[in-house]
């Protein structure tokens, strides 16, 4: 079985490869990384835009495979938070006809980072670097901002696996969906 992923981000590819090994129907799947356009802004600013980006990535890399996977991180409005937003990762698994969606847990960026990113229309990794929180050029391909904020207790790969796992609920329990 071949499963395409609409990203060449090493962290995302590793997340999918590792999580699929835990599922009998996918344990021998070949994961192929593809460049796929999200058709949304570089920094999605709503849950709807984040999900649309994940779906577009999955659909845009569905070629010669049984399934394709799109992953997109973005903001969603959350009342009562300090910034009004939290970051969430959406996963869309596409079988050529139907999308199967899942989300990760969510977290809030520091107020200063959120204000900077929104004001400058910047990606959060760039805002984090521009404000001096990190010198890493590709923080999203490593442990991610989530690792910095949780002091290593949650890393991007595990955070991404949450979204994939919740999308796989549909495929593992087809009789329920």
Protein Blocks (a to p, Z undefined) as FASTA:
>chain_A
ZZddfbfbfklmmmmmmmmmmpmklmmpccddddddehiafbdcbfklmmmmmmmmmmmm
gghifbdcdddddddddehianopacdddddddehjaccddddddddddfklmmmmmmno
pafklmmmmnopaccfblmlmnojmlmmnnomacfklmmmmmmmmmmmmmmmmmlZZ
